[in-house]
Amino acid sequence: MTDEDTVRELIAAADRYQSDVDRFVALHHPDAVVVNLAGRRVLGRDALRRAMASALDTPLAEVLTRIEVLDVRFPRPDVALVSARKHVSDEPGAAVDAVPSTGQITYTAVRSADGWRIALAQTTPVLAG
C-alpha cells in the first residue's frame, strides 16, 4: 500500500468513525487542531474527545457527513496535505439548519512512530447562493 493509499484510508476511517469518539480521536495526532464546519476550534486530542462527547449528546449527533477526498499531496515524505469536500446530511429531523450543507476541508496528516495521524482538519463552509 502506498503512502497515498494509507492517507486516503486514514481520512476514510475518520469519516467512518465520526460518531465513535474513541476510534475517531485515535486517528488524530496528540497536538491536533480541528476547526469544524461551524467554526469551532479544538486544540489537542483531549479537547477533541470532550468536544465530540458533548456534541454527541445533542441533536448534532443526528447530523452525519460524508468526506470526498479530491487530492492528496506530499510536500515532504512525512507530511500529507489532503483536499476534500464535506457533504452534510439532510436527514429528516436532523439539526442541519445549524451548519451549511457543504464545506471544503483540508487535512494535514503527519507520519509518526505509530503511523499516519491527522494533525489538522480545517473546514470552510460553502455558502449556498
KEKOLKOL-338793 format. One record per residue: residue in one letter; x, y, z of N, C-alpha, C in turn. Coordinates in Angstrom, 3 decimals. Layout:
<nodes>
A/X/Y/Z/X/Y/Z/X/Y/Z $
...
</nodes>
This chain:
<nodes>
M/0.854/-1.170/0.000/0.000/0.000/0.000/0.905/1.241/0.000 $
T/0.585/2.189/-0.860/1.374/3.425/-0.933/1.009/4.371/0.206 $
D/1.858/5.381/0.421/1.517/6.392/1.430/0.199/7.076/1.083 $
E/-0.021/7.343/-0.206/-1.285/7.985/-0.581/-2.473/7.101/-0.215 $
D/-2.367/5.803/-0.493/-3.445/4.886/-0.123/-3.688/4.895/1.386 $
T/-2.598/4.899/2.150/-2.704/4.888/3.609/-3.357/6.167/4.122 $
V/-2.980/7.308/3.563/-3.577/8.576/3.982/-5.052/8.616/3.580 $
R/-5.376/8.156/2.389/-6.785/8.105/1.984/-7.595/7.218/2.936 $
E/-7.022/6.108/3.367/-7.706/5.228/4.308/-7.855/5.903/5.675 $
L/-6.865/6.681/6.096/-6.962/7.438/7.345/-8.164/8.375/7.308 $
I/-8.315/9.097/6.206/-9.439/10.030/6.072/-10.759/9.263/5.986 $
A/-10.758/8.145/5.286/-11.969/7.314/5.207/-12.353/6.796/6.596 $
A/-11.358/6.440/7.406/-11.640/5.969/8.768/-12.225/7.102/9.608 $
A/-11.696/8.315/9.461/-12.246/9.458/10.187/-13.705/9.677/9.801 $
D/-14.013/9.513/8.534/-15.392/9.633/8.051/-16.259/8.525/8.660 $
R/-15.748/7.311/8.622/-16.484/6.139/9.107/-16.749/6.209/10.616 $
Y/-15.798/6.752/11.382/-15.902/6.757/12.840/-16.351/8.106/13.404 $
Q/-17.038/8.906/12.616/-17.438/10.245/13.056/-18.352/10.241/14.268 $
S/-18.963/9.121/14.597/-19.827/9.039/15.780/-19.259/8.097/16.839 $
D/-18.007/7.685/16.681/-17.331/6.795/17.622/-16.141/7.561/18.213 $
V/-16.347/8.144/19.377/-15.361/9.050/19.953/-13.981/8.411/20.047 $
D/-13.889/7.234/20.624/-12.571/6.618/20.837/-11.835/6.337/19.529 $
R/-12.526/5.734/18.581/-11.876/5.416/17.300/-11.511/6.680/16.523 $
F/-12.405/7.668/16.525/-12.151/8.913/15.804/-10.948/9.651/16.390 $
V/-10.950/9.828/17.687/-9.878/10.576/18.342/-8.534/9.875/18.158 $
A/-8.510/8.565/18.162/-7.259/7.808/17.998/-6.594/8.062/16.645 $
L/-7.357/8.531/15.669/-6.808/8.812/14.336/-6.049/10.135/14.294 $
H/-6.089/10.899/15.368/-5.513/12.238/15.410/-4.206/12.280/16.198 $
H/-3.329/13.165/15.784/-2.084/13.437/16.485/-2.424/14.030/17.856 $
P/-1.624/13.768/18.904/-1.937/14.328/20.227/-2.101/15.851/20.239 $
D/-1.388/16.568/19.361/-1.472/18.025/19.301/-2.364/18.520/18.165 $
A/-3.282/17.697/17.712/-4.128/18.043/16.564/-4.912/19.330/16.792 $
V/-5.179/20.010/15.684/-6.041/21.183/15.659/-7.198/20.852/14.719 $
V/-8.418/21.038/15.209/-9.605/20.770/14.404/-10.489/22.008/14.438 $
V/-10.871/22.482/13.251/-11.836/23.569/13.129/-13.012/23.000/12.355 $
N/-14.169/22.937/13.013/-15.309/22.294/12.370/-16.049/23.244/11.431 $
L/-17.100/22.750/10.826/-17.861/23.491/9.830/-18.521/24.750/10.401 $
A/-18.806/24.729/11.705/-19.411/25.894/12.353/-18.362/26.874/12.870 $
G/-17.070/26.543/12.696/-16.004/27.452/13.095/-15.436/27.219/14.481 $
R/-15.865/26.179/15.159/-15.331/25.890/16.492/-13.937/25.282/16.356 $
R/-12.970/25.860/17.078/-11.589/25.381/17.065/-11.347/24.543/18.317 $
V/-10.761/23.364/18.132/-10.435/22.458/19.230/-8.945/22.156/19.140 $
L/-8.248/22.296/20.258/-6.801/22.119/20.294/-6.427/20.886/21.108 $
G/-5.907/19.872/20.451/-5.432/18.672/21.127/-6.461/17.557/21.195 $
R/-5.929/16.338/21.328/-6.781/15.149/21.357/-7.725/15.126/22.551 $
D/-7.257/15.567/23.717/-8.127/15.549/24.900/-9.319/16.480/24.723 $
A/-9.061/17.674/24.204/-10.156/18.623/23.953/-11.078/18.102/22.854 $
L/-10.510/17.431/21.856/-11.321/16.846/20.783/-12.248/15.782/21.355 $
R/-11.720/14.963/22.240/-12.546/13.928/22.879/-13.723/14.567/23.640 $
R/-13.440/15.600/24.414/-14.504/16.268/25.182/-15.533/16.919/24.249 $
A/-15.056/17.587/23.201/-15.963/18.261/22.266/-16.859/17.260/21.544 $
M/-16.282/16.150/21.119/-17.085/15.133/20.423/-18.129/14.527/21.354 $
A/-17.705/14.173/22.555/-18.639/13.563/23.504/-19.791/14.524/23.801 $
S/-19.471/15.792/23.948/-20.500/16.796/24.206/-21.447/16.928/23.012 $
A/-20.905/16.998/21.801/-21.729/17.144/20.595/-22.631/15.935/20.374 $
L/-22.132/14.753/20.711/-22.926/13.544/20.507/-24.075/13.414/21.506 $
D/-24.102/14.294/22.506/-25.219/14.343/23.451/-26.252/15.398/23.067 $
T/-26.163/15.943/21.853/-27.078/16.968/21.370/-27.703/16.491/20.058 $
P/-28.639/17.260/19.498/-29.193/16.904/18.186/-28.139/16.834/17.072 $
L/-26.973/17.417/17.292/-25.908/17.315/16.287/-25.472/15.871/16.053 $
A/-25.771/14.988/16.991/-25.445/13.570/16.818/-26.155/12.985/15.599 $
E/-27.276/13.588/15.205/-28.042/13.119/14.051/-27.512/13.662/12.730 $
V/-26.587/14.610/12.800/-26.024/15.195/11.587/-24.827/14.357/11.166 $
L/-24.933/13.728/10.015/-23.845/12.907/9.512/-23.232/13.579/8.292 $
T/-21.944/13.381/8.141/-21.248/13.951/6.993/-20.598/12.849/6.189 $
R/-20.280/13.184/4.966/-19.546/12.278/4.088/-18.385/13.071/3.518 $
I/-17.193/12.506/3.584/-15.993/13.162/3.093/-15.631/12.590/1.728 $
E/-15.399/13.480/0.794/-14.983/13.107/-0.563/-13.573/13.674/-0.780 $
V/-12.571/12.797/-0.789/-11.191/13.232/-0.996/-11.011/13.626/-2.453 $
L/-10.492/14.831/-2.664/-10.280/15.355/-4.013/-8.819/15.267/-4.454 $
D/-7.884/15.414/-3.488/-6.470/15.484/-3.851/-5.615/15.179/-2.620 $
V/-4.491/14.508/-2.837/-3.513/14.252/-1.783/-2.147/14.642/-2.322 $
R/-1.429/15.480/-1.555/-0.087/15.934/-1.950/0.870/15.735/-0.785 $
F/2.145/15.535/-1.117/3.175/15.291/-0.115/4.289/16.320/-0.252 $
P/4.215/17.441/0.500/5.298/18.422/0.437/6.593/17.880/1.039 $
R/6.459/16.897/1.915/7.581/16.159/2.495/7.135/14.712/2.628 $
P/8.057/13.770/2.709/7.650/12.367/2.804/6.815/12.035/4.048 $
D/6.924/12.852/5.095/6.200/12.576/6.330/5.018/13.515/6.564 $
V/4.634/14.288/5.549/3.513/15.231/5.648/2.631/15.093/4.414 $
A/1.336/14.950/4.641/0.375/14.881/3.536/-0.644/16.002/3.685 $
L/-0.941/16.672/2.580/-1.996/17.683/2.523/-3.150/17.081/1.733 $
V/-4.304/17.049/2.347/-5.470/16.412/1.738/-6.550/17.465/1.536 $
S/-6.990/17.616/0.301/-8.120/18.489/-0.029/-9.346/17.604/-0.197 $
A/-10.434/17.997/0.454/-11.641/17.180/0.403/-12.875/18.064/0.476 $
R/-13.996/17.467/0.147/-15.287/18.131/0.246/-16.091/17.399/1.319 $
K/-16.760/18.166/2.170/-17.597/17.594/3.211/-19.053/17.822/2.826 $
H/-19.809/16.744/2.784/-21.240/16.805/2.491/-21.986/16.509/3.785 $
V/-22.870/17.408/4.189/-23.618/17.261/5.431/-24.982/16.679/5.106 $
S/-25.397/15.698/5.920/-26.675/15.032/5.676/-27.833/15.999/5.884 $
D/-28.931/15.700/5.231/-30.158/16.453/5.469/-31.258/15.478/5.870 $
E/-30.874/14.551/6.744/-31.817/13.558/7.235/-33.007/14.257/7.899 $
P/-34.203/13.749/7.718/-35.360/14.359/8.376/-35.155/14.413/9.890 $
G/-35.405/15.581/10.468/-35.275/15.749/11.903/-33.875/16.087/12.378 $
A/-32.889/16.029/11.485/-31.520/16.354/11.894/-31.377/17.865/12.044 $
A/-30.375/18.259/12.803/-30.168/19.683/13.100/-29.283/20.351/12.063 $
V/-29.550/20.107/10.773/-28.658/20.624/9.737/-28.828/22.113/9.480 $
D/-29.851/22.737/10.021/-30.002/24.177/9.830/-28.882/24.951/10.517 $
A/-28.210/24.307/11.472/-27.161/24.979/12.241/-25.872/25.148/11.439 $
V/-25.693/24.369/10.370/-24.458/24.423/9.584/-24.787/24.348/8.098 $
P/-23.881/24.849/7.245/-24.093/24.718/5.801/-24.092/23.241/5.384 $
S/-24.636/22.960/4.227/-24.724/21.571/3.773/-23.456/21.081/3.079 $
T/-22.529/21.989/2.794/-21.282/21.611/2.137/-20.131/22.429/2.704 $
G/-18.969/21.795/2.770/-17.771/22.504/3.190/-16.568/21.991/2.432 $
Q/-15.552/22.816/2.363/-14.257/22.380/1.840/-13.392/22.103/3.060 $
I/-12.791/20.940/3.108/-11.994/20.571/4.272/-10.570/20.254/3.838 $
T/-9.630/20.775/4.594/-8.218/20.494/4.361/-7.677/19.772/5.580 $
Y/-7.044/18.646/5.323/-6.375/17.888/6.371/-4.874/17.996/6.169 $
T/-4.152/18.055/7.272/-2.716/17.828/7.259/-2.505/16.561/8.070 $
A/-1.921/15.568/7.437/-1.613/14.314/8.127/-0.095/14.210/8.248 $
V/0.344/13.669/9.367/1.779/13.501/9.601/2.069/12.038/9.925 $
R/3.240/11.606/9.465/3.666/10.248/9.777/4.443/10.295/11.091 $
S/4.037/9.487/12.043/4.743/9.401/13.312/5.114/7.942/13.562 $
A/5.670/7.660/14.712/6.111/6.301/15.023/4.968/5.295/14.958 $
D/3.736/5.737/15.233/2.590/4.823/15.203/1.762/4.952/13.927 $
G/2.350/5.514/12.877/1.668/5.606/11.585/1.171/7.011/11.299 $
W/0.369/7.126/10.257/-0.172/8.417/9.845/-1.278/8.839/10.796 $
R/-1.266/10.127/11.178/-2.288/10.687/12.053/-2.699/12.058/11.512 $
I/-3.936/12.447/11.778/-4.431/13.763/11.378/-3.897/14.794/12.371 $
A/-3.177/15.782/11.857/-2.643/16.847/12.699/-3.500/18.108/12.600 $
L/-4.173/18.283/11.475/-5.031/19.454/11.266/-6.210/19.055/10.402 $
A/-7.384/19.508/10.802/-8.587/19.394/9.975/-9.270/20.754/10.031 $
Q/-9.282/21.457/8.919/-9.845/22.814/8.839/-10.967/22.798/7.813 $
T/-12.180/23.105/8.247/-13.328/23.111/7.342/-13.773/24.554/7.080 $
T/-13.990/24.848/5.810/-14.517/26.139/5.399/-15.912/25.906/4.824 $
P/-16.924/26.560/5.380/-18.278/26.357/4.847/-18.398/26.913/3.431 $
V/-19.204/26.255/2.631/-19.550/26.733/1.297/-20.981/27.248/1.383 $
L/-21.123/28.541/1.210/-22.444/29.143/1.321/-23.254/28.929/0.053 $
A/-24.501/28.630/0.223/-25.394/28.451/-0.925/-25.632/29.806/-1.573 $
G/-25.898/29.776/-2.841/-26.261/31.032/-3.471/-25.486/31.271/-4.647 $
</nodes>
